[in-house]
Protein backbone atom coordinates (compact mmCIF):
# COMPACT_ATOMS: atom_id res chain seq x y z
CA UNK A 1 0.00 0.00 0.00
CA UNK A 2 1.38 3.32 -1.03
CA UNK A 3 0.45 6.53 0.86
CA UNK A 4 0.56 9.92 -0.74
CA UNK A 5 3.12 12.46 0.23
CA UNK A 6 0.42 14.81 1.57
CA UNK A 7 -1.06 12.07 3.77
CA UNK A 8 2.41 11.32 5.13
CA UNK A 9 3.04 15.01 5.94
CA UNK A 10 -0.34 15.36 7.66
CA UNK A 11 0.28 12.23 9.76
CA UNK A 12 3.77 13.47 10.68
CA UNK A 13 2.38 16.90 11.68
CA UNK A 14 -0.27 15.26 13.88
CA UNK A 15 2.38 13.08 15.53
CA UNK A 16 4.67 16.08 16.17
CA UNK A 17 1.74 18.08 17.58
CA UNK A 18 0.77 15.18 19.87
CA UNK A 19 4.34 14.69 21.13
CA UNK A 20 4.70 18.45 21.71
CA UNK A 21 1.36 18.65 23.53
CA UNK A 22 2.25 15.66 25.73
CA UNK A 23 5.64 17.16 26.60
CA UNK A 24 4.02 20.51 27.39
CA UNK A 25 1.39 18.92 29.63
CA UNK A 26 3.99 16.84 31.47
CA UNK A 27 6.11 19.94 32.03
CA UNK A 28 3.09 21.95 33.23
CA UNK A 29 2.05 19.15 35.58
CA UNK A 30 5.57 18.83 36.99
CA UNK A 31 5.81 22.58 37.54
CA UNK A 32 2.40 22.71 39.21
CA UNK A 33 3.17 19.69 41.34
CA UNK A 34 6.45 21.20 42.53
CA UNK A 35 4.87 24.50 43.61
CA UNK A 36 1.44 23.56 44.93
CA UNK A 37 0.63 21.55 48.03
CA UNK A 38 4.21 20.75 48.78
CA UNK A 39 5.22 20.64 52.42
CA UNK A 40 7.44 23.45 53.64
CA UNK A 41 11.09 22.88 54.20
CA UNK A 42 11.88 22.20 57.83
CA UNK A 43 11.54 25.41 59.80
CA UNK A 44 14.67 27.07 61.10
CA UNK A 45 14.84 28.26 64.70
CA UNK A 46 15.57 32.00 64.80
CA UNK A 47 15.78 34.82 67.33
CA UNK A 48 14.48 38.19 66.19
CA UNK A 49 14.66 41.56 67.92
CA UNK A 50 11.94 43.86 66.71
CA UNK A 51 8.55 45.38 67.34
CA UNK A 52 5.14 43.77 67.72
CA UNK A 53 2.85 45.38 65.13
CA UNK A 54 -0.80 45.31 64.10
CA UNK A 55 -0.89 44.20 60.46
CA UNK A 56 -4.00 46.13 59.39
CA UNK A 57 -2.88 49.60 60.44
CA UNK A 58 0.78 49.07 59.57
CA UNK A 59 0.12 47.78 56.07
CA UNK A 60 -2.74 50.12 55.11
CA UNK A 61 -1.65 53.41 56.68
CA UNK A 62 1.83 52.90 58.12
CA UNK A 63 0.55 53.52 61.67
CA UNK A 64 2.88 52.23 64.36
CA UNK A 65 4.60 53.25 67.59
CA UNK A 66 3.58 54.03 71.15
CA UNK A 67 0.97 56.62 70.08
CA UNK A 68 -0.74 53.89 68.04
CA UNK A 69 -0.61 51.27 70.81
CA UNK A 70 -4.26 51.32 71.95
CA UNK A 71 -5.57 51.31 68.37
CA UNK A 72 -3.32 48.33 67.59
CA UNK A 73 -4.53 46.43 70.67
CA UNK A 74 -8.16 47.08 69.70
CA UNK A 75 -7.55 45.97 66.10
CA UNK A 76 -5.78 42.79 67.24
CA UNK A 77 -8.62 41.97 69.65
CA UNK A 78 -11.00 42.31 66.68
CA UNK A 79 -8.96 39.81 64.62
CA UNK A 80 -6.12 41.71 62.97
CA UNK A 81 -3.00 39.57 62.57
CA UNK A 82 0.13 40.44 64.51
CA UNK A 83 3.49 40.96 62.89
CA UNK A 84 7.04 41.17 64.15
CA UNK A 85 8.94 43.96 62.40
CA UNK A 86 12.61 43.05 62.63
CA UNK A 87 14.54 46.06 63.93
CA UNK A 88 17.73 45.37 61.98
CA UNK A 89 16.22 44.67 58.54
CA UNK A 90 12.62 45.92 58.60
CA UNK A 91 11.43 42.46 57.50
CA UNK A 92 7.93 41.53 58.57
CA UNK A 93 7.09 38.15 60.08
CA UNK A 94 3.49 37.02 60.43
CA UNK A 95 2.92 35.57 63.90
CA UNK A 96 1.42 32.07 63.63
CA UNK A 97 0.65 29.30 66.05
CA UNK A 98 2.54 26.05 66.14
CA UNK A 99 -0.58 24.27 67.47
CA UNK A 100 -4.02 23.97 65.86
CA UNK A 101 -6.79 26.11 67.34
CA UNK A 102 -4.38 28.23 69.38
CA UNK A 103 -4.46 32.04 69.17
CA UNK A 104 -0.90 33.15 68.39
CA UNK A 105 -1.68 36.74 69.48
CA UNK A 106 -2.42 35.99 73.13
CA UNK A 107 1.17 35.83 74.46
CA UNK A 108 2.17 38.95 72.51
CA UNK A 109 -0.74 41.28 73.21
CA UNK A 110 0.93 42.93 76.21
CA UNK A 111 3.95 43.74 74.01
CA UNK A 112 1.92 45.42 71.28
CA UNK A 113 3.92 48.27 69.64
CA UNK A 114 6.84 47.52 71.96
CA UNK A 115 10.29 46.11 71.36
CA UNK A 116 10.67 42.39 71.94
CA UNK A 117 13.11 39.55 71.53
CA UNK A 118 11.32 36.50 70.14
CA UNK A 119 12.56 33.02 69.38
CA UNK A 120 10.67 30.54 67.26
CA UNK A 121 10.48 28.53 64.09
CA UNK A 122 10.46 30.60 60.89
CA UNK A 123 8.48 29.36 57.90
CA UNK A 124 8.66 30.76 54.37
CA UNK A 125 5.98 30.14 51.75
CA UNK A 126 5.21 32.08 48.58
CA UNK A 127 7.39 35.03 49.57
CA UNK A 128 5.82 35.37 53.00
CA UNK A 129 7.64 34.73 56.26
CA UNK A 130 5.95 33.59 59.44
CA UNK A 131 7.18 32.78 62.93
CA UNK A 132 5.72 30.36 65.46
CA UNK A 133 7.02 31.91 68.66
CA UNK A 134 8.25 29.67 71.46
CA UNK A 135 9.79 32.38 73.64
CA UNK A 136 9.15 36.13 74.00
CA UNK A 137 10.62 38.76 76.28
CA UNK A 138 10.85 42.53 76.38
CA UNK A 139 13.94 43.90 74.67
CA UNK A 140 15.95 46.98 75.43
C-alpha positions, 0 to 999 in steps of 0.5 A: 500500500502506497500513501501519498506524500500529503497524507504522510506530511499530515500524519507526521504533523499530527504526531509532532503536535501530539508529542509536543502537547504531551511534553508541554502537559507533562512539564506543566504538571511537573511545575504545578506539582512542585509548587502547589501543596508541597510541604514546607522545608523544615523550619529554622529556629531563629531569634528576632529583635523587633517590634510587635505590630498590628498588620492592618494599620501598619500595612494600610496606613503605616501607623505604628509606635507608642501613640498607636498602641491602643488602636493596635490592641483594639484591632488585634482583639477584633482579629487583625493579625500580629506581625514582628517587624525586625529592627535590623532589617525591617522584615515583617514576620506574620505571627502564627501558632505552632498548634491547631486552634491556638491564638498566636496573638495571646502571648504577645498582646501585652507587648503590642507596639513595643520592642521584643526579643522572640525566638521561634520557628520561621516558615517561608511560603510564597514570599511570606515569612511567618514565625511560630514563637516559642519564647518572648521577652521585652527587649531593650 
